[in-house]
Every structure is written in structure tokens, then in C-alpha cells.
Amino acid sequence: MTTAVAGRIVAVTGGARGIGSEIARQLAAAGARVAIGDRDLEAARETAGQLPGQVRAFALDVTDTRSFREFLDAVTEVWGSFDVLVNNAGVMWVGAFDTEPEAATERMLAVNLHGVIRGVRLAAPYLRARGGGHIVTVASAASKLAPPGESTYAATKHGVLGYLTGVREELRGSGVHLSVIMPGVVDTELALGTDPGATARLDPADVAAAVVRVLARPRFEVTIPATIDLLVRVTGLLPQALRDQVLRRAVPNQVEATRRSNSRETYERHALTDPTDPRDR
């Protein structure tokens, strides 16, 4: 598996912290050359400096086409090309749908959905022209489930899966692989105060390991843990009333979970603001 990754040039969005930094760490340990892109360049440089092998930090705002293009161009300038794009950047606001701030809605759509679309649109034609490559997107189990309190977040992740499903068919036979990783609740800042439900809380290392595995053996859909995929498949065969009962037991109500915690305030203030938007200053 390490051999399959060694020497490949991998660009990781949102790589300064959390899942992204662990993806960068595991890829670097496996011998890949890793480009960490993040809007917090200082944090990206700090993370890059702590990792083994060839790791570089770059400024990146996934909500800006020019920034994303310049990121990929900079990676190509340093290493002559790139083989893999990992769309990892993501943000999440949690709470009742009718209390969600408009700015939070816009930010999730911009980062989680349009950021992925932008990355694929910029990277896939380049990879297709050079004869192959791989785009891995870290989505969420919310791509197939929609926990109360995460309605817009789930909408962005459903959108990501739908978008990638269509693009995958367009790229069929091109040598460009698409993969979407769909983890349950992961122990990061993004998930502060939330409830993992019927499955154990994952570690960022679990998601990073899935990325390394899928680069070695490409698959389109990867759900972590696999029991979530089984839940979706089985409940999809049930009548709606029975399906609702099962899912209410298995899928956490994040409105209730976050009412019991005030730990999300700092994260949401940082992650769901756009430093270029005067409304957020």
C-alpha cells in the first residue's frame, strides 16, 4: 500500500488542522510529496514543518477560483505536476434549521459544496489531459443521512455525492478516478458538542487511513464505519414509518446534543466567517 502512494504528488485542501493534517501526515509517511493548502497559511506552515518527507504549505481559499487555481499552479511549479487532489476542506454549523444564520448557510454551501465543485472542475481536466490521476473528496455519512440539526450541512454533502456521481460517469475511461469518503462523527473541532449516535466517534487517523487505502485501491464510495452503509441500505427497503423509527434510534439528534453544550461557539465563529466579507468583521 505504501508503495502505491510513494512518490505521488498530493494536494490536500484544508490541510492545516484536523482530518486534513492527519491525511497529510499519513501520506507523507507513505512517501508521497504533499502540498497542504489552507486559508490559514501560518497554521499550514506549522503543520508542514512537523511532518516527515517532502511537505509544503500554500495559501488556499477554496471559495475563490483564482486562489484554487493558483494553489494547483504553485504545486505544479514546485514538483512539475500533481497526481492527486484531496478535497478535504469543510465547515459545519449545528442547530435548529430556523435559527441558522444566513451567513452560516452561505459559508457551508460555498466551502462544502462549491469548493468541491471548483476543485474538481479545475483538477479533473488537467488530470484527464495527462492520462490519469485521482480526486478524493472527504464528505460525510451525512451524504446519505440527515441528522436533525445538520440539515444544511447534510444538504451540502448530499450535493457532493450527487455531483461526483455524475462527473464520475463523464470521466469514465479517462484514467481519472473519483472517490468519496463518508465518515461518521470524527473527533475534530468541526464535531465539537455533537453526538456520534449508534457508532463510535472516529479518530482523524481512521479517515486518513481510508484515503491512503483508496489511493492504493480506487473505489468510488467508502463509508466509515461500514455499518453506516449497511444501515442506509437496510432502512431503504423499509416502509417510511418503520424506516423513521429505526433511523431515530440510530441517527443522533444534534439539535438536542448541542443544546447541552456550548463548546461550538469558538469553532463556529472562526470557521463560518469569511475574512474578505465585511459582514463578518
Secondary structure, 3 states (H helix, E strand, C coil): CHHHHCCCEEEEECCCCHHHHHHHHHHHHCCCEEEEEECCHHHHHHHHHCCCCCEEEEECCCCCHHHHHHHHHHHHHHHCCCCEEEECCCCCCCCCHHHCCHHHHHHHHHHHHHHHHHHHHHHHHHHHHCCCEEEEEECCHHHCCCCCCCHHHHHHHHHHHHHHHHHHHHCCCCCEEEEEEEECCECCHHHCCCCCCCCCCECHHHHHHHHHHHHHCCCCEEEECHHHHHHHHHHCCCCHHHHHHHHHHHCCCHHHHHHCCCCCHHHHHHHCCCCCCHHHC
